[in-house]
C-alpha cells in the first residue's frame, strides 16, 4: 500500500478526532461496492472503532468519513424513528452549509459555499454543477457525523 494513503488516513483521523488520535487499526481493506459507487477504495478504522475513513485507491483522496461516537447512546435514532425525529428539517439550506463546511474544508478540502442543498430526514445532499456531490447525515442534536463525497462522474475511486 502507498505510504501516502496511510498518511492521509492518519491526517484525517487527527482532524476527525480533534487531535486525539487513537491510532489506526493495522488491518486495512480494499473494497469494491457497486451499490455505493465505490470502484476501489481503502477502508480504515481507528483502534477504538470510533472513526471510519474511506480513501480512493486510485485518487488517494478521502471520499468518506464517519464519526460513530456522534451516533451512539443519546445521539442514536433507530431507522423507524428517523421519519418522526426528522419530520421537519433541522437546518435551513444556508445553516446546513454553515454547519458542515468547516468539516468539509478540514477533511475533504472542499468548500460548499454556493452549493444547492436538499434534505430528507437526517440526510443532507449538497450539489453544484461541475463539482462533487456531498451527502452528509446528522444526529438528533444536529451534528454532522457521516460524510460521503461523490465525484461528478459518480465513480468513487
C-alpha positions as protocol buffer text, in pm:
chain_id: "A"
residue {
  index: 1
  type: UNK
  ca { x: 0 y: 0 z: 0 }
}
residue {
  index: 2
  type: UNK
  ca { x: 112 y: 352 z: -78 }
}
residue {
  index: 3
  type: UNK
  ca { x: 252 y: 524 z: 233 }
}
residue {
  index: 4
  type: UNK
  ca { x: 85 y: 849 z: 123 }
}
residue {
  index: 5
  type: UNK
  ca { x: -258 y: 683 z: 158 }
}
residue {
  index: 6
  type: UNK
  ca { x: -177 y: 578 z: 515 }
}
residue {
  index: 7
  type: UNK
  ca { x: -51 y: 931 z: 587 }
}
residue {
  index: 8
  type: UNK
  ca { x: -379 y: 1073 z: 450 }
}
residue {
  index: 9
  type: UNK
  ca { x: -577 y: 836 z: 673 }
}
residue {
  index: 10
  type: UNK
  ca { x: -374 y: 939 z: 980 }
}
residue {
  index: 11
  type: UNK
  ca { x: -414 y: 1309 z: 899 }
}
residue {
  index: 12
  type: UNK
  ca { x: -790 y: 1262 z: 851 }
}
residue {
  index: 13
  type: UNK
  ca { x: -818 y: 1072 z: 1179 }
}
residue {
  index: 14
  type: UNK
  ca { x: -639 y: 1359 z: 1354 }
}
residue {
  index: 15
  type: UNK
  ca { x: -889 y: 1608 z: 1205 }
}
residue {
  index: 16
  type: UNK
  ca { x: -1194 y: 1398 z: 1291 }
}
residue {
  index: 17
  type: UNK
  ca { x: -1078 y: 1338 z: 1648 }
}
residue {
  index: 18
  type: UNK
  ca { x: -968 y: 1698 z: 1710 }
}
residue {
  index: 19
  type: UNK
  ca { x: -612 y: 1581 z: 1763 }
}
residue {
  index: 20
  type: UNK
  ca { x: -697 y: 1292 z: 1999 }
}
residue {
  index: 21
  type: UNK
  ca { x: -552 y: 1027 z: 1772 }
}
residue {
  index: 22
  type: UNK
  ca { x: -631 y: 677 z: 1898 }
}
residue {
  index: 23
  type: UNK
  ca { x: -428 y: 525 z: 1611 }
}
residue {
  index: 24
  type: UNK
  ca { x: -534 y: 329 z: 1306 }
}
residue {
  index: 25
  type: UNK
  ca { x: -608 y: -42 z: 1318 }
}
residue {
  index: 26
  type: UNK
  ca { x: -332 y: -234 z: 1139 }
}
residue {
  index: 27
  type: UNK
  ca { x: -574 y: -410 z: 904 }
}
residue {
  index: 28
  type: UNK
  ca { x: -695 y: -216 z: 601 }
}
residue {
  index: 29
  type: UNK
  ca { x: -942 y: -344 z: 344 }
}
residue {
  index: 30
  type: UNK
  ca { x: -957 y: -277 z: -28 }
}
residue {
  index: 31
  type: UNK
  ca { x: -1326 y: -254 z: -110 }
}
residue {
  index: 32
  type: UNK
  ca { x: -1530 y: -256 z: -430 }
}
residue {
  index: 33
  type: UNK
  ca { x: -1900 y: -191 z: -370 }
}
residue {
  index: 34
  type: UNK
  ca { x: -2112 y: -115 z: -676 }
}
residue {
  index: 35
  type: UNK
  ca { x: -2416 y: -16 z: -467 }
}
residue {
  index: 36
  type: UNK
  ca { x: -2215 y: 269 z: -315 }
}
residue {
  index: 37
  type: UNK
  ca { x: -2039 y: 351 z: -644 }
}
residue {
  index: 38
  type: UNK
  ca { x: -1709 y: 253 z: -483 }
}
residue {
  index: 39
  type: UNK
  ca { x: -1480 y: 136 z: -763 }
}
residue {
  index: 40
  type: UNK
  ca { x: -1177 y: 70 z: -543 }
}
residue {
  index: 41
  type: UNK
  ca { x: -1136 y: 229 z: -203 }
}
residue {
  index: 42
  type: UNK
  ca { x: -926 y: 166 z: 108 }
}
residue {
  index: 43
  type: UNK
  ca { x: -1125 y: 129 z: 428 }
}
residue {
  index: 44
  type: UNK
  ca { x: -956 y: 237 z: 752 }
}
residue {
  index: 45
  type: UNK
  ca { x: -1081 y: 224 z: 1111 }
}
residue {
  index: 46
  type: UNK
  ca { x: -924 y: 363 z: 1425 }
}
residue {
  index: 47
  type: UNK
  ca { x: -824 y: 136 z: 1712 }
}
residue {
  index: 48
  type: UNK
  ca { x: -1119 y: 244 z: 1929 }
}
residue {
  index: 49
  type: UNK
  ca { x: -1361 y: 186 z: 1636 }
}
residue {
  index: 50
  type: UNK
  ca { x: -1489 y: 540 z: 1663 }
}
residue {
  index: 51
  type: UNK
  ca { x: -1390 y: 668 z: 1318 }
}
residue {
  index: 52
  type: UNK
  ca { x: -1413 y: 518 z: 971 }
}
residue {
  index: 53
  type: UNK
  ca { x: -1218 y: 668 z: 682 }
}
residue {
  index: 54
  type: UNK
  ca { x: -1255 y: 567 z: 316 }
}
residue {
  index: 55
  type: UNK
  ca { x: -986 y: 673 z: 68 }
}
residue {
  index: 56
  type: UNK
  ca { x: -996 y: 627 z: -309 }
}
residue {
  index: 57
  type: UNK
  ca { x: -735 y: 369 z: -413 }
}
residue {
  index: 58
  type: UNK
  ca { x: -667 y: 548 z: -742 }
}
residue {
  index: 59
  type: UNK
  ca { x: -703 y: 911 z: -633 }
}
residue {
  index: 60
  type: UNK
  ca { x: -563 y: 890 z: -280 }
}
residue {
  index: 61
  type: UNK
  ca { x: -838 y: 1131 z: -169 }
}
residue {
  index: 62
  type: UNK
  ca { x: -1070 y: 1094 z: 130 }
}
residue {
  index: 63
  type: UNK
  ca { x: -1414 y: 1007 z: -9 }
}
residue {
  index: 64
  type: UNK
  ca { x: -1600 y: 916 z: 309 }
}
residue {
  index: 65
  type: UNK
  ca { x: -1568 y: 961 z: 683 }
}
residue {
  index: 66
  type: UNK
  ca { x: -1788 y: 857 z: 974 }
}
residue {
  index: 67
  type: UNK
  ca { x: -1771 y: 961 z: 1338 }
}
residue {
  index: 68
  type: UNK
  ca { x: -1953 y: 678 z: 1517 }
}
residue {
  index: 69
  type: UNK
  ca { x: -1926 y: 850 z: 1856 }
}
residue {
  index: 70
  type: UNK
  ca { x: -2174 y: 1109 z: 1726 }
}
residue {
  index: 71
  type: UNK
  ca { x: -2428 y: 836 z: 1651 }
}
residue {
  index: 72
  type: UNK
  ca { x: -2416 y: 633 z: 1972 }
}
residue {
  index: 73
  type: UNK
  ca { x: -2601 y: 632 z: 2302 }
}
residue {
  index: 74
  type: UNK
  ca { x: -2805 y: 954 z: 2344 }
}
residue {
  index: 75
  type: UNK
  ca { x: -2745 y: 1051 z: 1980 }
}
residue {
  index: 76
  type: UNK
  ca { x: -2879 y: 726 z: 1835 }
}
residue {
  index: 77
  type: UNK
  ca { x: -3204 y: 727 z: 1638 }
}
residue {
  index: 78
  type: UNK
  ca { x: -3343 y: 398 z: 1507 }
}
residue {
  index: 79
  type: UNK
  ca { x: -3432 y: 369 z: 1139 }
}
residue {
  index: 80
  type: UNK
  ca { x: -3805 y: 351 z: 1216 }
}
residue {
  index: 81
  type: UNK
  ca { x: -3788 y: 668 z: 1432 }
}
residue {
  index: 82
  type: UNK
  ca { x: -3593 y: 877 z: 1178 }
}
residue {
  index: 83
  type: UNK
  ca { x: -3906 y: 997 z: 990 }
}
residue {
  index: 84
  type: UNK
  ca { x: -4061 y: 1116 z: 1320 }
}
residue {
  index: 85
  type: UNK
  ca { x: -3749 y: 1272 z: 1471 }
}
residue {
  index: 86
  type: UNK
  ca { x: -3656 y: 1450 z: 1147 }
}
residue {
  index: 87
  type: UNK
  ca { x: -4007 y: 1525 z: 1015 }
}
residue {
  index: 88
  type: UNK
  ca { x: -3906 y: 1891 z: 994 }
}
residue {
  index: 89
  type: UNK
  ca { x: -3562 y: 1977 z: 857 }
}
residue {
  index: 90
  type: UNK
  ca { x: -3317 y: 2053 z: 1138 }
}
residue {
  index: 91
  type: UNK
  ca { x: -3134 y: 2312 z: 924 }
}
residue {
  index: 92
  type: UNK
  ca { x: -3227 y: 2567 z: 662 }
}
residue {
  index: 93
  type: UNK
  ca { x: -3021 y: 2532 z: 345 }
}
residue {
  index: 94
  type: UNK
  ca { x: -2795 y: 2819 z: 447 }
}
residue {
  index: 95
  type: UNK
  ca { x: -2742 y: 2692 z: 802 }
}
residue {
  index: 96
  type: UNK
  ca { x: -2668 y: 2340 z: 678 }
}
residue {
  index: 97
  type: UNK
  ca { x: -2377 y: 2474 z: 472 }
}
residue {
  index: 98
  type: UNK
  ca { x: -2252 y: 2680 z: 767 }
}
residue {
  index: 99
  type: UNK
  ca { x: -2270 y: 2373 z: 995 }
}
residue {
  index: 100
  type: UNK
  ca { x: -2100 y: 2124 z: 762 }
}
residue {
  index: 101
  type: UNK
  ca { x: -1849 y: 2346 z: 582 }
}
residue {
  index: 102
  type: UNK
  ca { x: -1573 y: 2352 z: 848 }
}
residue {
  index: 103
  type: UNK
  ca { x: -1550 y: 1971 z: 845 }
}
residue {
  index: 104
  type: UNK
  ca { x: -1571 y: 1958 z: 465 }
}
residue {
  index: 105
  type: UNK
  ca { x: -1282 y: 2205 z: 434 }
}
residue {
  index: 106
  type: UNK
  ca { x: -1072 y: 2035 z: 703 }
}
residue {
  index: 107
  type: UNK
  ca { x: -1119 y: 1671 z: 598 }
}
residue {
  index: 108
  type: UNK
  ca { x: -1208 y: 1684 z: 228 }
}
residue {
  index: 109
  type: UNK
  ca { x: -1052 y: 2019 z: 119 }
}
residue {
  index: 110
  type: UNK
  ca { x: -1390 y: 2108 z: -25 }
}
residue {
  index: 111
  type: UNK
  ca { x: -1575 y: 2439 z: 19 }
}
residue {
  index: 112
  type: UNK
  ca { x: -1954 y: 2401 z: -10 }
}
residue {
  index: 113
  type: UNK
  ca { x: -2021 y: 2775 z: -48 }
}
residue {
  index: 114
  type: UNK
  ca { x: -2262 y: 2824 z: -337 }
}
residue {
  index: 115
  type: UNK
  ca { x: -2383 y: 2464 z: -331 }
}
residue {
  index: 116
  type: UNK
  ca { x: -2753 y: 2377 z: -353 }
}
residue {
  index: 117
  type: UNK
  ca { x: -2893 y: 2184 z: -56 }
}
residue {
  index: 118
  type: UNK
  ca { x: -3175 y: 1935 z: -27 }
}
residue {
  index: 119
  type: UNK
  ca { x: -3268 y: 1722 z: 270 }
}
residue {
  index: 120
  type: UNK
  ca { x: -3468 y: 1415 z: 353 }
}
residue {
  index: 121
  type: UNK
  ca { x: -3496 y: 1342 z: 724 }
}
residue {
  index: 122
  type: UNK
  ca { x: -3142 y: 1342 z: 865 }
}
residue {
  index: 123
  type: UNK
  ca { x: -2962 y: 1327 z: 530 }
}
residue {
  index: 124
  type: UNK
  ca { x: -2847 y: 1642 z: 352 }
}
residue {
  index: 125
  type: UNK
  ca { x: -2734 y: 1644 z: -11 }
}
residue {
  index: 126
  type: UNK
  ca { x: -2511 y: 1924 z: -138 }
}
residue {
  index: 127
  type: UNK
  ca { x: -2482 y: 1968 z: -515 }
}
residue {
  index: 128
  type: UNK
  ca { x: -2320 y: 2213 z: -756 }
}
residue {
  index: 129
  type: UNK
  ca { x: -2275 y: 2176 z: -1130 }
}
residue {
  index: 130
  type: UNK
  ca { x: -1923 y: 2066 z: -1215 }
}
residue {
  index: 131
  type: UNK
  ca { x: -1840 y: 1983 z: -852 }
}
residue {
  index: 132
  type: UNK
  ca { x: -1855 y: 1667 z: -639 }
}
residue {
  index: 133
  type: UNK
  ca { x: -2182 y: 1581 z: -464 }
}
residue {
  index: 134
  type: UNK
  ca { x: -2172 y: 1556 z: -86 }
}
residue {
  index: 135
  type: UNK
  ca { x: -2415 y: 1354 z: 124 }
}
residue {
  index: 136
  type: UNK
  ca { x: -2394 y: 1413 z: 497 }
}
residue {
  index: 137
  type: UNK
  ca { x: -2608 y: 1285 z: 785 }
}
residue {
  index: 138
  type: UNK
  ca { x: -2683 y: 1449 z: 1119 }
}
residue {
  index: 139
  type: UNK
  ca { x: -2764 y: 1308 z: 1459 }
}
residue {
  index: 140
  type: UNK
  ca { x: -3066 y: 1429 z: 1657 }
}
residue {
  index: 141
  type: UNK
  ca { x: -2860 y: 1717 z: 1802 }
}
residue {
  index: 142
  type: UNK
  ca { x: -2777 y: 1841 z: 1452 }
}
residue {
  index: 143
  type: UNK
  ca { x: -2414 y: 1727 z: 1450 }
}
residue {
  index: 144
  type: UNK
  ca { x: -2297 y: 1603 z: 1110 }
}
residue {
  index: 145
  type: UNK
  ca { x: -2134 y: 1264 z: 1165 }
}
residue {
  index: 146
  type: UNK
  ca { x: -2130 y: 1084 z: 828 }
}
residue {
  index: 147
  type: UNK
  ca { x: -1992 y: 1230 z: 504 }
}
residue {
  index: 148
  type: UNK
  ca { x: -1956 y: 1092 z: 151 }
}
residue {
  index: 149
  type: UNK
  ca { x: -1814 y: 1280 z: -147 }
}
residue {
  index: 150
  type: UNK
  ca { x: -1905 y: 1152 z: -493 }
}
residue {
  index: 151
  type: UNK
  ca { x: -1723 y: 1292 z: -799 }
}
residue {
  index: 152
  type: UNK
  ca { x: -1934 y: 1438 z: -1076 }
}
residue {
  index: 153
  type: UNK
  ca { x: -1886 y: 1121 z: -1284 }
}
residue {
  index: 154
  type: UNK
  ca { x: -2034 y: 918 z: -995 }
}
residue {
  index: 155
  type: UNK
  ca { x: -1749 y: 669 z: -960 }
}
residue {
  index: 156
  type: UNK
  ca { x: -1564 y: 680 z: -629 }
}
residue {
  index: 157
  type: UNK
  ca { x: -1205 y: 562 z: -661 }
}
